[in-house]
Amino acid sequence: MKRFALFAALLSFVFSGCEQSSKESANSNGSAAQTSLASAGETVIKVPTVQCNSCASKVEKALQGLAGVKSAKVTLAAKTVAVSFAAEQLQLADLEKAIAAAGYDANDTKRDAAAYDALDACCKVPEDGGGH
């Protein structure tokens, strides 16, 4: 009887140690995943004034010129740009400012007037006599 009680206590101790180790492992893996997610940012920005492939290229280049931008892809039909970036280096406002500096509206950030004036006619909105 004593052997059985001792054996049961030993098994209980071993399994509780394994369970704690598994929880710690899961927590440390979860923390690593959360840290990774926190450092990687992804966003979609409305770019309503893009008109053509030339516009898309200019917006993508403006964003890719920022340190910390991993990728930028304009979807003309939706007039949006999907951006993947290092969140510890950049914020949404930084991305919007880069697009505006290239001559395009970005969400609620208005385009730089001088940059817009320098765009090709095909890259200007129809109200300004541009577009295709």
All heavy atoms as an XYZ file, in Angstrom:
937
protein
N       0.823     -1.191      0.000
C       0.000      0.000      0.000
C       0.870      1.259      0.000
O       0.561      2.212     -0.701
C      -0.934     -0.057      1.208
C      -1.928      1.021      1.227
S      -3.101      0.702     -0.098
C      -4.436      1.581      0.447
N       1.941      1.220      0.808
C       2.830      2.366      0.854
C       3.507      2.577     -0.492
O       3.690      3.696     -0.926
C       3.888      2.179      1.937
C       3.373      2.354      3.331
C       4.510      2.218      4.310
C       3.985      2.318      5.720
N       5.038      2.181      6.700
N       3.848      1.444     -1.147
C       4.492      1.547     -2.455
C       3.547      2.191     -3.473
O       3.963      3.018     -4.282
C       4.918      0.174     -2.967
C       6.132     -0.345     -2.295
C       6.557     -1.632     -2.934
N       7.672     -2.198     -2.206
C       8.210     -3.338     -2.472
N       7.712     -4.095     -3.441
N       9.220     -3.765     -1.783
N       2.287      1.793     -3.406
C       1.310      2.356     -4.327
C       1.154      3.862     -4.111
O       1.132      4.634     -5.049
C      -0.051      1.651     -4.179
C      -1.098      2.210     -5.097
C      -1.071      1.934     -6.459
C      -2.109      3.033     -4.606
C      -2.029      2.459     -7.308
C      -3.059      3.562     -5.443
C      -3.017      3.268     -6.801
N       1.057      4.285     -2.860
C       0.913      5.704     -2.529
C       2.149      6.474     -2.981
O       2.057      7.569     -3.537
C       0.664      5.890     -1.030
N       3.327      5.914     -2.749
C       4.574      6.550     -3.149
C       4.651      6.651     -4.676
O       5.022      7.691     -5.210
C       5.770      5.752     -2.603
C       7.142      6.343     -2.860
C       7.269      7.727     -2.258
C       8.212      5.426     -2.301
N       4.260      5.572     -5.355
C       4.269      5.563     -6.821
C       3.283      6.600     -7.375
O       3.601      7.338     -8.304
C       3.916      4.145     -7.318
C       3.942      4.018     -8.808
C       5.150      4.037     -9.498
C       2.757      3.879     -9.537
C       5.175      3.913    -10.874
C       2.784      3.756    -10.913
C       3.997      3.774    -11.582
N       2.102      6.699     -6.803
C       1.091      7.662     -7.244
C       1.582      9.095     -7.028
O       1.404      9.960     -7.886
C      -0.227      7.433     -6.503
N       2.231      9.347     -5.906
C       2.763     10.679     -5.617
C       3.860     11.036     -6.617
O       3.934     12.165     -7.113
C       3.286     10.750     -4.194
N       4.708     10.071     -6.917
C       5.801     10.295     -7.863
C       5.244     10.598     -9.257
O       5.699     11.534     -9.916
C       6.720      9.068     -7.919
C       7.918      9.175     -8.842
C       8.817     10.318     -8.422
C       8.697      7.873     -8.843
N       4.259      9.835     -9.718
C       3.643     10.083    -11.017
C       2.984     11.457    -11.065
O       3.102     12.183    -12.066
C       2.605      9.006    -11.346
C       3.143      7.675    -11.848
C       1.999      6.694    -12.051
C       3.905      7.856    -13.138
N       2.316     11.810     -9.992
C       1.654     13.109     -9.930
C       2.681     14.232    -10.062
O       2.480     15.200    -10.781
C       0.886     13.231     -8.615
O       0.355     14.521     -8.488
N       3.802     14.094     -9.379
C       4.860     15.098     -9.438
C       5.454     15.200    -10.844
O       5.636     16.286    -11.369
C       5.953     14.730     -8.415
C       7.113     15.674     -8.437
C       7.009     16.949     -7.889
C       8.318     15.304     -9.019
C       8.079     17.823     -7.927
C       9.386     16.179     -9.056
C       9.267     17.438     -8.509
N       5.719     14.066    -11.479
C       6.302     14.048    -12.818
C       5.362     14.701    -13.821
O       5.774     15.545    -14.614
C       6.658     12.606    -13.248
C       6.995     12.544    -14.724
C       7.809     12.078    -12.413
N       4.076     14.323    -13.777
C       3.128     14.881    -14.740
C       2.876     16.363    -14.510
O       2.721     17.124    -15.455
C       1.818     14.096    -14.756
C       1.933     12.784    -15.461
C       1.683     11.590    -14.800
C       2.314     12.729    -16.786
C       1.804     10.380    -15.457
C       2.438     11.520    -17.446
C       2.185     10.339    -16.772
N       2.858     16.803    -13.265
C       2.648     18.230    -13.026
C       3.860     19.029    -13.510
O       3.724     20.130    -14.005
C       2.360     18.521    -11.552
O       3.520     18.277    -10.768
N       5.041     18.475    -13.410
C       6.243     19.127    -13.929
C       6.189     19.237    -15.441
O       6.532     20.266    -16.012
N       5.751     18.185    -16.111
C       5.626     18.217    -17.573
C       4.585     19.238    -18.005
O       4.774     19.955    -18.969
C       5.241     16.840    -18.118
S       6.575     15.643    -18.008
N       3.481     19.268    -17.269
C       2.414     20.196    -17.624
C       2.897     21.644    -17.488
O       2.658     22.468    -18.353
C       1.207     19.963    -16.704
C       0.009     20.812    -17.051
C      -1.173     20.488    -16.160
O      -1.417     19.317    -15.868
O      -1.839     21.453    -15.755
N       3.615     21.929    -16.409
C       4.137     23.279    -16.209
C       5.128     23.622    -17.313
O       5.099     24.705    -17.864
C       4.820     23.379    -14.827
C       5.351     24.760    -14.515
C       4.258     25.808    -14.405
O       3.118     25.505    -14.072
N       4.594     27.033    -14.717
N       5.981     22.675    -17.683
C       6.962     22.903    -18.737
C       6.266     23.182    -20.067
O       6.672     24.059    -20.817
C       7.874     21.682    -18.863
O       8.765     21.853    -19.928
N       5.188     22.462    -20.347
C       4.435     22.678    -21.582
C       3.794     24.056    -21.598
O       3.796     24.739    -22.612
C       3.337     21.622    -21.734
O       3.914     20.356    -21.901
N       3.255     24.481    -20.443
C       2.644     25.805    -20.370
C       3.690     26.885    -20.585
O       3.458     27.851    -21.283
C       1.957     26.002    -19.018
C       0.659     25.249    -18.878
C       0.041     25.496    -17.529
C      -1.214     24.678    -17.330
N      -1.756     24.829    -15.978
N       4.871     26.721    -19.953
C       5.931     27.706    -20.114
C       6.383     27.760    -21.566
O       6.606     28.829    -22.120
C       7.115     27.377    -19.201
C       6.810     27.629    -17.734
C       7.902     27.113    -16.800
O       8.936     26.633    -17.301
O       7.715     27.200    -15.586
N       6.487     26.588    -22.204
C       6.898     26.539    -23.600
C       5.867     27.232    -24.478
O       6.204     28.015    -25.350
C       7.077     25.088    -24.036
O       7.386     25.029    -25.397
N       4.589     26.985    -24.222
C       3.525     27.618    -25.013
C       3.537     29.124    -24.800
O       3.381     29.895    -25.741
C       2.159     27.035    -24.623
N       3.751     29.558    -23.552
C       3.793     30.988    -23.281
C       4.973     31.652    -23.956
O       4.861     32.731    -24.505
C       3.829     31.265    -21.774
C       2.484     31.036    -21.121
O       1.466     31.012    -21.790
N       2.484     30.855    -19.809
N       6.119     30.995    -23.941
C       7.283     31.606    -24.576
C       7.104     31.638    -26.090
O       7.485     32.589    -26.736
C       8.578     30.877    -24.191
O       8.609     29.583    -24.751
N       6.489     30.616    -26.666
C       6.229     30.635    -28.107
C       5.204     31.702    -28.448
O       5.328     32.389    -29.440
C       5.728     29.271    -28.594
C       6.812     28.218    -28.590
O       7.995     28.545    -28.558
N       6.407     26.963    -28.602
N       4.199     31.857    -27.626
C       3.188     32.877    -27.842
C       3.790     34.263    -27.764
O       3.478     35.137    -28.554
N       4.685     34.487    -26.824
C       5.329     35.782    -26.691
C       6.172     36.089    -27.911
O       6.192     37.207    -28.392
C       6.215     35.819    -25.442
O       5.424     35.662    -24.294
N       6.879     35.085    -28.416
C       7.704     35.295    -29.607
C       6.825     35.655    -30.793
O       7.151     36.544    -31.566
C       8.522     34.043    -29.910
N       5.699     34.975    -30.920
C       4.794     35.262    -32.026
C       4.209     36.663    -31.885
O       4.098     37.394    -32.861
C       3.674     34.225    -32.092
N       3.852     37.055    -30.653
C       3.301     38.384    -30.442
C       4.341     39.450    -30.737
O       4.036     40.473    -31.327
C       2.780     38.523    -29.012
C       1.510     37.732    -28.783
C       1.080     37.744    -27.328
O       1.786     38.221    -26.458
N      -0.088     37.187    -27.070
N       5.589     39.223    -30.330
C       6.650     40.178    -30.612
C       6.837     40.311    -32.114
O       6.981     41.404    -32.632
C       7.974     39.721    -29.951
O       7.766     39.626    -28.549
C       9.093     40.692    -30.244
N       6.810     39.191    -32.823
C       6.974     39.213    -34.270
C       5.831     39.980    -34.927
O       6.054     40.781    -35.816
C       7.031     37.772    -34.799
O       7.065     37.771    -36.192
N       4.605     39.743    -34.469
C       3.452     40.435    -35.040
C       3.499     41.925    -34.732
O       3.136     42.747    -35.559
C       2.142     39.837    -34.517
C       1.783     38.461    -35.042
C       0.540     37.935    -34.340
C       1.577     38.473    -36.531
N       3.974     42.269    -33.535
C       4.031     43.673    -33.154
C       5.057     44.433    -33.981
O       4.902     45.616    -34.232
C       4.361     43.793    -31.671
N       6.108     43.760    -34.419
C       7.148     44.454    -35.169
C       6.826     44.525    -36.669
O       7.432     45.295    -37.377
C       8.496     43.775    -34.954
O       8.485     42.464    -35.461
N       5.909     43.712    -37.130
C       5.526     43.731    -38.548
C       4.177     44.422    -38.679
O       3.226     44.054    -38.019
C       5.442     42.310    -39.091
N       4.131     45.437    -39.525
C       2.878     46.151    -39.736
C       2.388     45.921    -41.154
O       3.189     45.783    -42.077
N       1.091     45.862    -41.296
C       0.471     45.768    -42.617
C      -0.738     46.677    -42.613
O      -1.471     46.734    -41.630
C       0.060     44.328    -42.932
C       1.244     43.417    -43.136
C       0.851     42.042    -43.664
O      -0.336     41.828    -43.971
O       1.742     41.206    -43.754
N      -0.901     47.387    -43.701
C      -2.037     48.291    -43.803
C      -2.443     48.442    -45.261
O      -1.653     48.134    -46.154
C      -1.722     49.671    -43.182
O      -2.926     50.421    -43.075
C      -0.693     50.436    -43.994
N      -3.646     48.898    -45.453
C      -4.144     49.240    -46.789
C      -4.524     50.710    -46.737
O      -5.281     51.139    -45.868
C      -5.352     48.363    -47.192
C      -5.913     48.821    -48.532
C      -4.943     46.899    -47.252
N      -3.972     51.471    -47.665
C      -4.188     52.912    -47.712
C      -4.991     53.249    -48.965
O      -4.674     52.772    -50.056
C      -2.834     53.656    -47.743
C      -2.022     53.326    -46.489
C      -3.044     55.162    -47.880
C      -0.587     53.811    -46.537
N      -6.008     54.083    -48.790
C      -6.792     54.554    -49.937
C      -5.966     55.597    -50.691
O      -5.439     56.531    -50.083
C      -8.115     55.156    -49.487
C      -9.073     54.147    -48.882
C     -10.380     54.791    -48.502
C     -10.173     55.511    -47.186
N     -11.348     56.163    -46.630
N      -5.840     55.405    -51.994
C      -5.139     56.363    -52.861
C      -6.083     56.732    -54.014
O      -5.911     56.295    -55.142
C      -3.779     55.801    -53.363
C      -2.741     55.828    -52.259
C      -3.911     54.382    -53.903
N      -7.084     57.558    -53.719
C      -8.152     57.823    -54.693
C      -7.715     58.585    -55.939
O      -8.439     58.581    -56.936
C      -9.165     58.633    -53.885
C      -8.355     59.278    -52.804
C      -7.282     58.284    -52.472
N      -6.548     59.205    -55.916
C      -6.131     59.998    -57.066
C      -5.201     59.246    -58.020
O      -4.774     59.835    -59.019
C      -5.470     61.313    -56.611
O      -4.390     61.025    -55.718
C      -6.492     62.209    -55.910
N      -4.915     57.962    -57.768
C      -4.120     57.207    -58.745
C      -4.988     56.956    -59.974
O      -6.174     56.649    -59.866
C      -3.544     55.873    -58.194
C      -2.562     56.110    -57.073
C      -4.622     54.918    -57.778
N      -4.396     57.121    -61.157
C      -5.148     57.024    -62.400
C      -4.679     55.904    -63.321
O      -5.453     55.422    -64.138
C      -5.052     58.350    -63.164
C      -5.534     59.555    -62.385
C      -7.013     59.467    -62.053
O      -7.838     59.214    -62.921
N      -7.341     59.654    -60.796
N      -3.397     55.536    -63.238
C      -2.848     54.614    -64.231
C      -1.673     53.833    -63.646
O      -1.323     54.015    -62.474
C      -2.397     55.394    -65.468
S      -1.079     56.593    -65.122
N      -1.071     52.992    -64.483
C       0.076     52.198    -64.035
C       1.264     53.080    -63.653
O       2.037     52.735    -62.752
C       0.494     51.187    -65.106
C      -0.478     50.038    -65.196
O      -1.054     49.613    -64.203
N      -0.693     49.540    -66.402
N       1.409     54.202    -64.325
C       2.486     55.136    -63.980
C       2.281     55.672    -62.562
O       3.234     55.760    -61.779
C       2.530     56.282    -64.991
O       3.547     57.191    -64.652
N       1.049     56.003    -62.227
C       0.725     56.463    -60.868
C       1.060     55.370    -59.856
O       1.675     55.636    -58.820
C      -0.764     56.775    -60.735
S      -1.389     58.122    -61.741
N       0.629     54.156    -60.160
C       0.872     53.029    -59.255
C       2.362     52.861    -59.005
O       2.799     52.685    -57.868
C       0.268     51.751    -59.838
N       3.139     52.937    -60.067
C       4.586     52.792    -59.946
C       5.184     53.898    -59.070
O       6.044     53.642    -58.228
C       5.221     52.817    -61.341
O       6.616     52.728    -61.240
N       4.716     55.120    -59.247
C       5.237     56.248    -58.460
C       4.896     56.104    -56.979
O       5.724     56.385    -56.116
C       4.698     57.566    -59.013
C       5.310     57.929    -60.356
C       4.641     59.147    -60.960
C       5.195     59.371    -62.365
N       4.449     60.339    -63.129
N       3.692     55.664    -56.686
C       3.284     55.464    -55.294
C       4.111     54.337    -54.664
O       4.623     54.473    -53.542
C       1.772     55.172    -55.182
C       1.393     54.678    -53.793
C       0.972     56.413    -55.549
N       4.254     53.230    -55.384
C       5.034     52.107    -54.870
C       6.490     52.517    -54.621
O       7.062     52.193    -53.574
C       4.963     50.922    -55.833
C       3.585     50.269    -55.860
C       3.387     49.274    -56.997
O       4.300     49.098    -57.835
O       2.293     48.677    -57.046
N       7.082     53.248    -55.552
C       8.476     53.696    -55.387
C       8.616     54.658    -54.214
O       9.604     54.610    -53.482
C       8.990     54.343    -56.672
C       9.311     53.337    -57.743
C       9.830     54.017    -59.000
C      10.049     52.982    -60.101
N      10.491     53.582    -61.356
N       7.644     55.548    -54.038
C       7.686     56.495    -52.919
C       7.705     55.744    -51.588
O       8.454     56.090    -50.675
C       6.507     57.454    -52.978
N       6.877     54.710    -51.504
C       6.819     53.927    -50.263
C       8.069     53.068    -50.084
O       8.628     52.986    -48.988
C       5.560     53.059    -50.245
C       4.262     53.839    -50.077
C       3.067     52.968    -50.404
C       4.157     54.406    -48.669
N       8.511     52.433    -51.152
C       9.683     51.562    -51.058
C      10.957     52.343    -50.783
O      11.952     51.772    -50.350
C       9.808     50.708    -52.323
C       8.681     49.685    -52.413
C       8.538     49.037    -53.775
O       9.145     49.462    -54.751
N       7.700     48.003    -53.838
N      10.912     53.654    -50.973
C      12.054     54.495    -50.646
C      12.193     54.764    -49.152
O      13.207     55.296    -48.713
N      11.183     54.401    -48.377
C      11.239     54.580    -46.921
C      11.929     53.389    -46.274
O      11.586     52.236    -46.566
C       9.831     54.699    -46.339
C       8.991     55.904    -46.731
C       7.584     55.764    -46.164
C       9.645     57.184    -46.223
N      12.879     53.665    -45.397
C      13.512     52.584    -44.630
C      12.447     51.922    -43.766
O      11.706     52.611    -43.069
C      14.629     53.144    -43.759
N      12.349     50.629    -43.848
C      11.364     49.894    -43.061
C      10.184     49.376    -43.862
O       9.418     48.552    -43.376
N      10.019     49.851    -45.099
C       8.938     49.330    -45.937
C       9.431     48.043    -46.591
O      10.474     48.025    -47.240
C       8.487     50.346    -47.008
C       7.551     49.689    -48.025
C       7.785     51.524    -46.353
N       8.685     46.973    -46.366
C       9.051     45.669    -46.925
C       8.457     45.476    -48.311
O       9.091     44.925    -49.196
C       8.598     44.565    -45.972
C       9.272     44.665    -44.616
C       8.696     43.694    -43.624
C       9.336     43.918    -42.267
N       8.704     43.151    -41.230
N       7.219     45.926    -48.504
C       6.582     45.819    -49.815
C       5.445     46.822    -49.909
O       4.885     47.242    -48.903
C       6.053     44.396    -50.062
O       4.980     44.114    -49.181
N       5.146     47.191    -51.149
C       4.027     48.094    -51.433
C       3.454     47.696    -52.774
O       4.181     47.581    -53.753
C       4.505     49.544    -51.458
N       2.141     47.471    -52.832
C       1.489     47.033    -54.070
C       0.172     47.774    -54.245
O      -0.753     47.641    -53.445
C       1.252     45.516    -54.030
C       0.596     44.963    -55.264
C       1.493     45.065    -56.470
C       0.815     44.486    -57.700
N       1.268     45.090    -58.914
N       0.109     48.562    -55.313
C      -1.112     49.303    -55.633
C      -2.069     48.410    -56.401
O      -1.658     47.677    -57.305
C      -0.783     50.567    -56.471
C      -2.059     51.214    -57.004
C       0.025     51.560    -55.653
N      -3.350     48.496    -56.064
C      -4.416     47.859    -56.820
C      -5.220     48.989    -57.453
O      -5.953     49.705    -56.758
C      -5.314     46.989    -55.908
O      -4.505     46.012    -55.274
C      -6.421     46.319    -56.710
N      -5.034     49.171    -58.762
C      -5.678     50.292    -59.458
C      -7.197     50.252    -59.369
O      -7.827     51.285    -59.140
C      -5.260     50.318    -60.928
C      -3.906     50.951    -61.223
C      -3.553     50.779    -62.691
C      -3.909     52.417    -60.855
N      -7.780     49.092    -59.581
C      -9.240     48.982    -59.590
C      -9.848     49.438    -58.262
O     -10.899     50.080    -58.247
C      -9.662     47.558    -59.909
N      -9.190     49.119    -57.170
C      -9.690     49.494    -55.850
C      -9.151     50.845    -55.385
O      -9.639     51.399    -54.399
C      -9.313     48.422    -54.831
N      -8.137     51.352    -56.109
C      -7.460     52.604    -55.720
C      -6.962     52.517    -54.279
O      -7.230     53.391    -53.441
C      -8.354     53.811    -55.950
C      -8.637     54.016    -57.444
C      -9.275     55.355    -57.708
C      -9.538     55.501    -59.192
N      -8.703     56.465    -59.821
N      -6.216     51.441    -54.028
C      -5.614     51.226    -52.715
C      -4.179     50.761    -52.895
O      -3.785     50.309    -53.975
C      -6.361     50.145    -51.910
O      -6.325     48.907    -52.630
C      -7.798     50.540    -51.607
N      -3.405     50.867    -51.830
C      -2.056     50.320    -51.812
C      -1.898     49.524    -50.518
O      -2.219     50.010    -49.436
C      -0.963     51.420    -51.940
C      -1.052     52.457    -50.840
C       0.425     50.805    -51.969
N      -1.480     48.266    -50.667
C      -1.219     47.396    -49.519
C       0.260     47.532    -49.180
O       1.119     47.382    -50.049
C      -1.564     45.950    -49.854
N       0.533     47.828    -47.913
C       1.908     48.072    -47.483
C       2.250     47.158    -46.313
O       1.491     47.038    -45.358
C       2.107     49.546    -47.043
C       3.575     49.830    -46.762
C       1.555     50.504    -48.080
N       3.411     46.537    -46.422
C       3.975     45.749    -45.328
C       5.217     46.502    -44.869
O       6.068     46.864    -45.693
C       4.334     44.345    -45.832
O       4.969     43.618    -44.811
N       5.314     46.748    -43.552
C       6.399     47.593    -43.059
C       6.807     47.205    -41.641
O       6.095     46.471    -40.962
C       5.964     49.064    -43.099
C       4.761     49.366    -42.242
C       4.912     49.911    -40.976
C       3.480     49.115    -42.694
C       3.811     50.195    -40.179
C       2.363     49.390    -41.909
C       2.539     49.938    -40.648
N       7.948     47.717    -41.222
C       8.440     47.500    -39.867
C       7.775     48.523    -38.951
O       8.082     49.713    -39.019
C       9.957     47.635    -39.833
N       6.875     48.051    -38.115
C       6.085     48.949    -37.263
C       6.944     49.682    -36.236
O       6.558     50.756    -35.778
C       4.979     48.168    -36.563
N       8.094     49.135    -35.896
C       8.952     49.829    -34.940
C       9.691     50.999    -35.594
O      10.237     51.853    -34.909
C       9.956     48.872    -34.276
C      11.015     48.300    -35.192
C      10.586     47.051    -35.957
O       9.426     46.603    -35.826
O      11.425     46.526    -36.694
N       9.675     51.072    -36.922
C      10.342     52.151    -37.650
C       9.373     53.176    -38.225
O       9.734     54.335    -38.385
C      11.170     51.583    -38.814
C      12.406     50.832    -38.384
C      13.156     50.315    -39.604
O      12.785     49.308    -40.174
N      14.187     51.037    -39.994
N       8.191     52.740    -38.585
C       7.249     53.603    -39.308
C       5.858     53.544    -38.705
O       5.470     52.536    -38.120
C       7.153     53.160    -40.770
C       8.412     53.262    -41.609
C       8.252     52.482    -42.897
C       8.718     54.721    -41.917
N       5.125     54.619    -38.916
C       3.716     54.669    -38.549
C       2.908     54.963    -39.815
O       3.463     55.377    -40.832
C       3.469     55.757    -37.507
C       4.179     55.494    -36.206
C       3.926     56.607    -35.192
O       3.290     57.617    -35.486
N       4.427     56.416    -33.993
N       1.616     54.785    -39.729
C       0.736     55.040    -40.862
C       0.941     56.451    -41.411
O       1.001     56.654    -42.620
C      -0.727     54.817    -40.469
C      -1.775     55.136    -41.530
C      -1.564     54.277    -42.785
C      -3.170     54.941    -40.969
N       1.083     57.428    -40.547
C       1.268     58.817    -40.983
C       2.519     58.976    -41.845
O       2.514     59.763    -42.801
C       1.338     59.748    -39.773
N       3.574     58.233    -41.544
C       4.798     58.290    -42.354
C       4.529     57.804    -43.774
O       5.020     58.385    -44.743
C       5.907     57.433    -41.731
C       6.287     57.883    -40.329
O       6.389     59.106    -40.106
O       6.484     57.002    -39.473
N       3.754     56.735    -43.875
C       3.417     56.173    -45.187
C       2.554     57.155    -45.977
O       2.785     57.390    -47.164
C       2.693     54.837    -45.018
C       3.426     53.772    -44.185
C       2.519     52.567    -43.954
C       4.725     53.362    -44.841
N       1.562     57.728    -45.317
C       0.671     58.688    -45.976
C       1.448     59.917    -46.453
O       1.215     60.416    -47.560
C      -0.445     59.102    -45.018
C      -1.415     57.984    -44.700
C      -2.387     58.308    -43.585
O      -2.073     59.177    -42.734
O      -3.458     57.691    -43.548
N       2.390     60.398    -45.637
C       3.190     61.575    -46.016
C       4.047     61.292    -47.242
O       4.204     62.150    -48.112
C       4.072     62.012    -44.846
C       3.315     62.701    -43.743
C       4.239     63.039    -42.584
C       3.445     63.508    -41.377
N       4.299     63.706    -40.202
N       4.602     60.086    -47.335
C       5.427     59.725    -48.498
C       4.585     59.710    -49.770
O       5.034     60.177    -50.823
C       6.092     58.367    -48.274
N       3.377     59.198    -49.679
C       2.474     59.164    -50.840
C       2.086     60.590    -51.229
O       2.108     60.959    -52.409
C       1.219     58.305    -50.541
C       1.623     56.846    -50.327
C       0.192     58.437    -51.652
C       0.521     55.978    -49.735
N       1.749     61.415    -50.242
C       1.364     62.807    -50.500
C       2.527     63.582    -51.125
O       2.315     64.389    -52.038
C       0.905     63.471    -49.208
N       3.738     63.321    -50.673
C       4.919     64.000    -51.220
C       5.150     63.620    -52.679
O       5.759     64.384    -53.433
C       6.153     63.670    -50.384
N       4.659     62.453    -53.081
C       4.772     62.015    -54.476
C       3.681     62.623    -55.358
O       3.701     62.466    -56.577
C       4.720     60.489    -54.557
N       2.705     63.320    -54.741
C       1.660     63.994    -55.510
C       0.295     63.338    -55.471
O      -0.583     63.690    -56.265
N       0.080     62.414    -54.544
C      -1.184     61.664    -54.494
C      -1.833     61.774    -53.122
O      -1.141     61.857    -52.101
C      -0.937     60.186    -54.822
C      -0.357     60.008    -56.201
C       1.017     59.983    -56.401
C      -1.187     59.923    -57.319
C       1.560     59.861    -57.678
C      -0.651     59.804    -58.595
C       0.719     59.778    -58.765
O       1.252     59.672    -60.026
N      -3.169     61.756    -53.092
C      -3.891     61.719    -51.821
C      -3.697     60.338    -51.202
O      -3.621     59.330    -51.918
C      -5.387     61.965    -52.033
C      -5.709     63.383    -52.482
O      -4.798     64.241    -52.461
O      -6.871     63.626    -52.862
N      -3.630     60.311    -49.872
C      -3.476     59.050    -49.134
C      -4.393     59.087    -47.917
O      -4.144     59.863    -46.989
C      -2.028     58.866    -48.696
N      -5.463     58.293    -47.962
C      -6.500     58.358    -46.929
C      -6.960     59.811    -46.835
O      -7.403     60.369    -47.823
C      -6.011     57.798    -45.599
C      -5.837     56.288    -45.633
O      -6.497     55.576    -46.373
N      -4.913     55.779    -44.822
N      -6.859     60.429    -45.664
C      -7.297     61.818    -45.500
C      -6.156     62.822    -45.684
O      -6.362     64.027    -45.523
C      -7.933     62.002    -44.112
C      -9.236     61.224    -43.973
O      -9.942     61.059    -44.991
O      -9.548     60.781    -42.853
N      -4.960     62.348    -46.005
C      -3.820     63.227    -46.216
C      -3.831     63.706    -47.666
O      -3.819     62.898    -48.590
C      -2.494     62.485    -45.907
O      -2.535     62.018    -44.562
C      -1.297     63.394    -46.100
N      -3.872     65.019    -47.844
C      -3.946     65.599    -49.191
C      -2.565     65.657    -49.840
O      -1.552     65.839    -49.180
C      -4.552     67.005    -49.133
C      -6.015     66.992    -48.724
C      -6.838     66.203    -49.720
C      -8.271     66.046    -49.282
N      -8.976     65.042    -50.046
N      -2.564     65.513    -51.138
C      -1.337     65.514    -51.936
C      -0.598     66.848    -51.852
O      -1.208     67.901    -51.653
C      -1.672     65.200    -53.382
C      -2.603     66.219    -54.021
C      -3.094     65.771    -55.389
N      -4.111     66.672    -55.919
C      -5.395     66.400    -55.948
N      -5.848     65.260    -55.476
N      -6.248     67.266    -56.456
N       0.710     66.800    -52.040
C       1.543     67.983    -52.139
C       1.226     68.646    -53.477
O       1.318     68.010    -54.534
C       3.014     67.591    -52.049
C       3.933     68.766    -52.250
O       4.234     69.446    -51.254
O       4.363     68.995    -53.407
N       0.846     69.915    -53.452
C       0.392     70.612    -54.664
C       1.492     70.708    -55.716
O       1.236     70.484    -56.904
C      -0.122     71.992    -54.299
N       2.706     71.012    -55.302
C       3.809     71.140    -56.266
C       4.130     69.790    -56.909
O       4.370     69.712    -58.127
C       5.052     71.718    -55.588
N       4.123     68.736    -56.130
C       4.386     67.394    -56.675
C       3.277     66.990    -57.632
O       3.536     66.399    -58.690
C       4.527     66.380    -55.547
N       2.039     67.319    -57.281
C       0.905     66.996    -58.155
C       1.020     67.740    -59.479
O       0.820     67.169    -60.548
C      -0.415     67.324    -57.452
C      -1.634     67.052    -58.304
C      -2.076     65.751    -58.517
C      -2.341     68.093    -58.897
C      -3.191     65.495    -59.300
C      -3.460     67.848    -59.673
C      -3.884     66.550    -59.876
O      -4.980     66.298    -60.649
N       1.363     69.019    -59.430
C       1.498     69.815    -60.649
C       2.574     69.259    -61.569
O       2.474     69.384    -62.792
C       1.816     71.279    -60.308
C       0.619     72.007    -59.723
O      -0.529     71.530    -59.881
O       0.833     73.057    -59.083
N       3.596     68.627    -60.988
C       4.708     68.083    -61.778
C       4.385     66.729    -62.416
O       5.149     66.247    -63.257
C       5.952     67.954    -60.899
N       3.260     66.122    -62.045
C       2.889     64.821    -62.611
C       2.520     64.958    -64.086
O       2.066     66.025    -64.534
C       1.699     64.224    -61.851
C       1.924     63.821    -60.399
C       0.608     63.360    -59.775
C       2.991     62.737    -60.278
N       2.659     63.864    -64.827
C       2.206     63.822    -66.218
C       0.695     64.048    -66.257
O      -0.012     63.757    -65.286
C       2.520     62.456    -66.846
C       4.014     62.188    -66.944
O       4.786     63.154    -67.082
O       4.394     61.000    -66.880
N       0.198     64.535    -67.382
C      -1.238     64.816    -67.528
C      -2.087     63.577    -67.260
O      -3.162     63.678    -66.659
C      -1.528     65.365    -68.919
N      -1.585     62.401    -67.673
C      -2.370     61.171    -67.477
C      -2.514     60.812    -65.993
O      -3.384     60.030    -65.644
C      -1.754     60.016    -68.243
S      -0.130     59.511    -67.656
N      -1.682     61.384    -65.153
C      -1.707     61.068    -63.727
C      -2.547     62.042    -62.912
O      -2.629     61.928    -61.691
C      -0.275     61.043    -63.170
S       0.724     59.692    -63.834
N      -3.169     62.985    -63.578
C      -4.003     63.953    -62.878
C      -5.464     63.510    -62.940
O      -5.889     62.843    -63.865
C      -3.811     65.338    -63.475
C      -2.368     65.814    -63.244
C      -2.162     67.208    -63.648
C      -0.703     67.576    -63.313
N      -0.295     68.791    -63.938
N      -6.199     63.902    -61.926
C      -7.611     63.499    -61.845
C      -8.409     64.163    -62.963
O      -8.041     65.248    -63.439
C      -8.212     63.833    -60.452
C      -7.565     62.996    -59.356
C      -8.105     65.303    -60.142
N      -9.477     63.532    -63.421
C     -10.272     64.066    -64.531
C     -10.747     65.502    -64.306
O     -10.816     66.290    -65.261
C     -11.460     63.100    -64.621
C     -10.929     61.820    -64.083
C      -9.963     62.212    -62.993
N     -11.043     65.877    -63.073
C     -11.501     67.246    -62.792
C     -10.437     68.278    -63.169
O     -10.744     69.444    -63.408
C     -11.839     67.422    -61.303
C     -12.939     66.517    -60.785
C     -12.419     65.153    -60.362
O     -11.516     65.028    -59.517
O     -12.948     64.161    -60.889
N      -9.173     67.828    -63.220
C      -8.067     68.730    -63.565
C      -7.635     68.524    -65.022
O      -6.546     68.930    -65.414
C      -6.873     68.510    -62.643
C      -7.180     68.890    -61.199
O      -8.085     69.718    -60.971
O      -6.510     68.365    -60.290
N      -8.463     67.844    -65.806
C      -8.155     67.602    -67.198
C      -7.244     66.426    -67.438
O      -6.715     66.235    -68.534
N      -7.060     65.600    -66.435
C      -6.166     64.446    -66.582
C      -6.933     63.154    -66.708
O      -8.119     63.143    -67.041
N      -6.244     62.082    -66.454
C      -6.842     60.759    -66.538
C      -6.757     60.211    -67.934
O      -6.243     60.839    -68.850
N      -7.252     59.017    -68.112
C      -7.191     58.338    -69.410
C      -8.525     58.348    -70.088
O      -9.546     58.256    -69.615
C      -6.726     56.881    -69.239
C      -5.273     56.811    -68.915
N      -4.295     56.862    -69.858
C      -4.629     56.680    -67.727
C      -3.110     56.761    -69.286
N      -3.291     56.652    -67.998
